[in-house]
Amino acid sequence: MALKCGIVGLPNVGKSTLFNCLSNAKAQSANFPFCTIEPNLGTISVPDTRLEKLESMVNPERVVPATMEIVDIAGLVKGASKGEGLGNQFLANIRETDAILHVLRCFDDGNIVHVDGSVNPIRDKEIIDIELQLKDLETIEKKIQSLARVIKSGDKEAVLENQLALKIKDGLEKSLSVRGLGFTAEEMDVIKRFNLITSKPVMYVCNVDEASVLSGNAYVDQVREAVANEQAEVLVIGAKIEADITELETYEERKMFLDELGLEEPGVNRLIRSAYSLLNLQTYFTAGVKEVRAWTIHKGSTAPQAAGVIHSDFEKGFIRAEVMKYEDYLHYGSEAAIKEAGKFKVEGKEYVVADGDIMHFRFNV
């Protein structure tokens, strides 16, 4: 399931530093593989302590974590929506992502010049928002024109789409992103067909200095207030600190460095997990002596859909799923002990998979 998060931000906000830290995510979790597909696209592992626990209990031949793709999207300047700078390429790249990580500079440093001369994360946010909104406005106006012809035929689906499109156009003209217009989940399912950039879920990543990494600062407070109506997550991270962590050779050195800062884990670990959640994803596991593996599924997936992530034949010929809860596995220590305790469940096609389920599938094709 190759789902992508795109990192966006103005120059000198820490975007590239953060991407480089994510590219070196293996430095924080030695067991997790990392590969770079091309310079601006990284496939990164999702840190999960449950996978490590299962590895220690099962002692498999190999461990395979859940993964997601991070794209470093560059080239935004004012006027990008009209093709200024690398605008058209930027907007094409961001349209291909499933969610947006918007990096905002929330630190003062006279040695790092801000592209607009002063630190103001709200202004920075609005610069990018306006360009994306203008591009969406162009897209939705074309959609309304195309729908006008279909509506005349009495197509009820087209009438609904047109109503939503007109509401979107009105919101965009008021400088409101689609995700902040209060659409229902059912309406958003329809709106996805429009392929609008500002309908994508977003996480604002506040890049702060070392002194603010634990509790944020006034800039972060401004961001939280500004995005309150967007249903967006705000994450505080120190990109420079993360860069320092990736330079350390051993786990012990990294642990000591984090302890000194009062941090339990590197910020990039939190960011990766938050991005995974932002994409509405969750994990189930398969566990055996050959392999312990984390599988990525959408929240709300049924057992056959989860089986289909392994192989399409598993979904087509699904018979049943054998399910153990991760907490039970941790408590009882083995599949045999779980069965003896009566905690081993056999589920059918309607079963909705829970995050952390350990599963075996029976199928016939």
Secondary structure as UniProt FT lines:
FT   STRAND          4..8
FT   TURN            11..12
FT   HELIX           15..23
FT   HELIX           25..27
FT   TURN            30..31
FT   STRAND          35..38
FT   TURN            39..40
FT   STRAND          41..45
FT   HELIX           49..58
FT   STRAND          62..64
FT   STRAND          67..72
FT   TURN            78..79
FT   HELIX           80..82
FT   TURN            85..86
FT   HELIX           87..95
FT   STRAND          99..105
FT   TURN            110..111
FT   TURN            115..116
FT   HELIX           121..151
FT   TURN            152..154
FT   HELIX           156..173
FT   TURN            174..175
FT   HELIX           178..180
FT   HELIX           185..191
FT   HELIX           192..194
FT   HELIX           197..199
FT   STRAND          202..207
FT   HELIX           210..212
FT   TURN            213..215
FT   HELIX           218..226
FT   HELIX           228..230
FT   STRAND          233..237
FT   HELIX           239..247
FT   HELIX           251..261
FT   HELIX           267..278
FT   TURN            279..280
FT   STRAND          281..287
FT   STRAND          291..298
FT   TURN            299..300
FT   HELIX           303..310
FT   HELIX           312..316
FT   STRAND          318..324
FT   HELIX           326..332
FT   HELIX           335..340
FT   TURN            341..342
FT   STRAND          345..347
FT   TURN            349..350
FT   TURN            355..356
FT   STRAND          358..363
//
